[in-house]
């Protein structure tokens, strides 16, 4: 197997039947887990948001679309444990800011 330089496959004049794109991200960023005593930076927040979106896309493509296909073929299958979490980085930050707002108003 030969290795093409980055972008080479995208410029190919040959047609293919399938393709694969690999996105290799380092995972969710948590300063506390890395032994740092600071809060997350804006860059880490953006990275975590993108990571969650990619995870949601993976979930949609891997499980949800397959379940729809099974339904179309009248195959009864339930995977309740695979429901995506409705809370994510942005929801967590939003909730934390509400708690801070409530506690600051309560101190008055």
Backbone as CSV, one residue per row, in Angstrom:
resi,resn,N_x,N_y,N_z,CA_x,CA_y,CA_z,C_x,C_y,C_z
1,UNK,0.845,-1.178,0.000,0.000,0.000,0.000,0.892,1.244,0.000
2,UNK,0.559,2.161,-0.854,1.346,3.394,-0.912,0.617,4.501,-0.179
3,UNK,1.362,5.461,0.265,0.798,6.590,1.000,0.823,7.813,0.100
4,UNK,-0.320,8.477,-0.012,-0.411,9.691,-0.819,-0.164,10.902,0.058
5,UNK,0.439,11.926,-0.487,0.591,13.162,0.284,-0.790,13.745,0.609
6,UNK,-0.900,14.511,1.686,-2.200,15.092,2.048,-2.821,15.851,0.877
7,UNK,-4.114,15.647,0.665,-4.834,16.329,-0.401,-4.712,15.671,-1.761
8,UNK,-3.828,14.744,-1.920,-3.603,14.100,-3.231,-4.841,13.337,-3.692
9,UNK,-5.455,12.583,-2.782,-6.625,11.790,-3.152,-7.789,12.686,-3.584
10,UNK,-7.880,13.871,-3.026,-8.967,14.776,-3.375,-8.815,15.320,-4.791
11,UNK,-7.601,15.347,-5.315,-7.336,15.892,-6.637,-7.324,14.825,-7.727
12,UNK,-7.565,13.588,-7.356,-7.485,12.482,-8.309,-8.580,12.605,-9.369
13,UNK,-8.213,12.263,-10.618,-9.206,12.284,-11.699,-9.950,10.957,-11.790
14,UNK,-9.500,9.943,-11.049,-10.167,8.649,-11.054,-11.395,8.706,-10.159
15,UNK,-12.426,7.983,-10.571,-13.649,7.924,-9.767,-13.579,6.706,-8.854
16,UNK,-14.099,6.861,-7.667,-14.134,5.735,-6.741,-15.574,5.453,-6.342
17,UNK,-15.815,4.235,-5.888,-17.148,3.847,-5.456,-17.428,4.262,-4.020
18,UNK,-16.381,4.424,-3.259,-16.570,4.832,-1.881,-15.355,5.645,-1.433
19,UNK,-15.529,6.333,-0.348,-14.425,7.115,0.192,-14.519,7.113,1.704
20,UNK,-13.449,7.507,2.343,-13.412,7.555,3.793,-12.635,8.801,4.205
21,UNK,-13.198,9.523,5.167,-12.500,10.665,5.716,-12.227,10.353,7.178
22,UNK,-11.019,10.553,7.609,-10.645,10.260,8.991,-10.395,11.582,9.714
23,UNK,-11.082,11.749,10.823,-10.888,12.916,11.666,-10.324,12.404,12.985
24,UNK,-9.103,12.763,13.275,-8.441,12.301,14.488,-8.294,13.468,15.448
25,UNK,-9.181,13.537,16.408,-9.105,14.595,17.409,-8.646,13.993,18.733
26,UNK,-8.036,14.773,19.592,-7.486,14.218,20.828,-8.521,13.918,21.907
27,UNK,-9.790,14.111,21.659,-10.802,13.844,22.674,-11.202,15.106,23.404
28,UNK,-12.117,14.945,24.335,-12.590,16.093,25.101,-11.471,16.637,25.977
29,UNK,-11.425,17.949,26.076,-10.391,18.636,26.851,-10.946,19.006,28.222
30,UNK,-10.264,18.570,29.275,-10.672,18.895,30.634,-9.428,19.274,31.429
31,UNK,-9.208,20.569,31.687,-8.001,21.004,32.398,-7.853,20.337,33.770
32,UNK,-8.969,20.114,34.458,-8.910,19.507,35.781,-8.356,18.083,35.710
33,UNK,-8.740,17.338,34.680,-8.245,15.974,34.518,-6.757,15.969,34.161
34,UNK,-6.256,17.047,33.607,-4.838,17.158,33.256,-4.022,17.719,34.422
35,UNK,-4.669,17.857,35.584,-3.958,18.346,36.764,-3.799,19.850,36.814
36,UNK,-4.548,20.565,36.005,-4.461,22.024,35.994,-5.582,22.596,36.860
37,UNK,-5.305,23.652,37.573,-6.304,24.222,38.482,-7.047,25.401,37.873
38,UNK,-6.968,25.557,36.587,-7.661,26.673,35.920,-8.918,26.152,35.231
39,UNK,-9.764,27.062,34.839,-10.929,26.695,34.064,-10.546,26.464,32.613
40,UNK,-11.483,25.958,31.848,-11.243,25.703,30.430,-11.123,27.013,29.665
41,UNK,-10.279,27.016,28.656,-10.129,28.188,27.800,-11.225,28.178,26.738
42,UNK,-11.368,29.297,26.052,-12.340,29.374,24.963,-12.000,28.349,23.883
43,UNK,-10.707,28.175,23.600,-10.271,27.195,22.600,-10.694,25.783,23.012
44,UNK,-10.539,25.451,24.287,-10.937,24.122,24.767,-12.451,23.951,24.680
45,UNK,-13.186,25.008,24.995,-14.646,24.956,24.876,-15.055,24.700,23.424
46,UNK,-14.422,25.412,22.490,-14.726,25.219,21.069,-14.361,23.805,20.619
47,UNK,-13.215,23.323,21.082,-12.791,21.970,20.740,-13.802,20.945,21.261
48,UNK,-14.232,21.098,22.510,-15.197,20.170,23.095,-16.529,20.222,22.354
49,UNK,-16.936,21.413,21.958,-18.186,21.555,21.195,-18.082,20.795,19.871
50,UNK,-16.970,20.975,19.163,-16.775,20.267,17.896,-16.726,18.761,18.125
51,UNK,-16.084,18.333,19.194,-15.992,16.906,19.513,-17.378,16.320,19.767
52,UNK,-18.204,17.057,20.493,-19.569,16.588,20.763,-20.389,16.511,19.481
53,UNK,-20.219,17.480,18.608,-20.941,17.454,17.327,-20.520,16.253,16.488
54,UNK,-19.210,15.969,16.455,-18.717,14.798,15.721,-19.261,13.508,16.334
55,UNK,-19.315,13.452,17.660,-19.853,12.271,18.329,-21.337,12.113,18.000
56,UNK,-22.068,13.216,17.966,-23.476,13.165,17.595,-23.667,12.690,16.164
57,UNK,-22.820,13.158,15.260,-22.887,12.717,13.865,-22.603,11.222,13.766
58,UNK,-21.588,10.762,14.493,-21.268,9.336,14.512,-22.469,8.541,15.010
59,UNK,-23.078,9.002,16.089,-24.250,8.331,16.661,-25.378,8.260,15.641
60,UNK,-25.634,9.388,14.984,-26.702,9.453,13.980,-26.442,8.478,12.839
61,UNK,-25.237,8.513,12.302,-24.901,7.667,11.147,-24.808,6.192,11.503
62,UNK,-24.339,5.901,12.702,-24.098,4.513,13.070,-25.353,3.832,13.612
63,UNK,-26.091,4.503,14.463,-27.195,3.844,15.140,-28.569,4.283,14.648
64,UNK,-28.820,5.566,14.607,-30.152,6.065,14.284,-30.567,5.660,12.869
65,UNK,-29.681,5.853,11.896,-30.024,5.485,10.526,-30.216,3.982,10.377
66,UNK,-29.432,3.188,11.096,-29.606,1.732,11.052,-30.948,1.330,11.654
67,UNK,-31.324,1.953,12.768,-32.623,1.650,13.369,-33.764,1.990,12.422
68,UNK,-33.637,3.101,11.696,-34.655,3.471,10.711,-34.757,2.408,9.619
69,UNK,-33.619,1.913,9.193,-33.605,0.869,8.165,-34.285,-0.398,8.681
70,UNK,-34.025,-0.747,9.932,-34.678,-1.921,10.514,-36.190,-1.717,10.580
71,UNK,-36.625,-0.510,10.946,-38.057,-0.214,10.999,-38.695,-0.391,9.619
72,UNK,-38.011,0.114,8.581,-38.522,-0.024,7.212,-38.667,-1.484,6.817
73,UNK,-37.828,-2.343,7.378,-37.875,-3.774,7.065,-38.681,-4.547,8.102
74,UNK,-39.438,-3.802,8.952,-40.289,-4.388,9.991,-39.532,-5.299,10.950
75,UNK,-38.332,-4.896,11.302,-37.540,-5.620,12.295,-37.632,-4.832,13.588
76,UNK,-38.159,-5.463,14.645,-38.344,-4.782,15.919,-37.041,-4.834,16.708
77,UNK,-36.467,-3.668,16.974,-35.212,-3.578,17.707,-35.231,-2.292,18.509
78,UNK,-34.857,-2.391,19.776,-34.834,-1.208,20.634,-33.463,-1.065,21.258
79,UNK,-32.875,0.093,21.111,-31.571,0.388,21.699,-31.680,1.649,22.545
80,UNK,-32.508,1.609,23.574,-32.737,2.789,24.410,-31.470,3.305,25.073
81,UNK,-30.531,2.426,25.359,-29.296,2.846,26.030,-28.439,3.731,25.147
82,UNK,-28.724,3.787,23.867,-27.909,4.564,22.945,-28.453,5.951,22.661
83,UNK,-29.492,6.359,23.371,-30.029,7.698,23.158,-28.970,8.720,23.514
84,UNK,-28.767,9.716,22.642,-27.730,10.725,22.934,-28.130,11.583,24.124
85,UNK,-27.130,12.009,24.856,-27.350,12.885,25.996,-27.747,14.267,25.488
86,UNK,-28.705,14.877,26.161,-29.111,16.216,25.728,-28.220,17.289,26.328
87,UNK,-27.382,16.905,27.287,-26.490,17.912,27.860,-25.117,17.780,27.235
88,UNK,-24.536,18.898,26.926,-23.208,18.924,26.346,-22.430,20.067,26.936
89,UNK,-21.315,20.390,26.317,-20.448,21.464,26.833,-21.200,22.775,26.950
90,UNK,-21.888,23.143,25.888,-22.577,24.433,25.887,-23.700,24.435,26.921
91,UNK,-24.446,23.326,27.025,-25.513,23.245,28.018,-24.936,23.299,29.432
92,UNK,-23.799,22.673,29.644,-23.154,22.682,30.958,-22.698,24.085,31.336
93,UNK,-22.085,24.790,30.383,-21.653,26.167,30.633,-22.870,27.052,30.893
94,UNK,-23.930,26.847,30.123,-25.148,27.629,30.296,-25.738,27.401,31.690
95,UNK,-25.794,26.143,32.110,-26.327,25.809,33.425,-25.454,26.392,34.532
96,UNK,-24.139,26.318,34.375,-23.225,26.875,35.379,-23.404,28.388,35.503
97,UNK,-23.617,29.052,34.368,-23.802,30.506,34.423,-25.126,30.858,35.101
98,UNK,-26.156,30.039,34.894,-27.436,30.278,35.579,-27.279,30.099,37.079
99,UNK,-26.538,29.065,37.493,-26.323,28.826,38.923,-25.548,29.976,39.552
100,UNK,-24.554,30.489,38.843,-23.782,31.625,39.337,-24.670,32.848,39.470
101,UNK,-25.535,33.059,38.478,-26.451,34.193,38.501,-27.411,34.067,39.679
102,UNK,-27.951,32.887,39.908,-28.888,32.678,41.018,-28.178,32.885,42.347
103,UNK,-26.976,32.336,42.493,-26.267,32.479,43.772,-25.844,33.928,44.013
104,UNK,-25.494,34.664,42.957,-25.103,36.060,43.153,-26.313,36.919,43.511
105,UNK,-27.497,36.570,42.972,-28.700,37.316,43.331,-29.153,36.976,44.753
106,UNK,-28.883,35.768,45.187,-29.276,35.347,46.529,-28.453,35.986,47.622
107,UNK,-27.248,36.465,47.297,-26.366,37.080,48.298,-26.739,38.521,48.597
108,UNK,-27.603,39.098,47.814,-27.956,40.520,48.004,-28.755,40.733,49.229
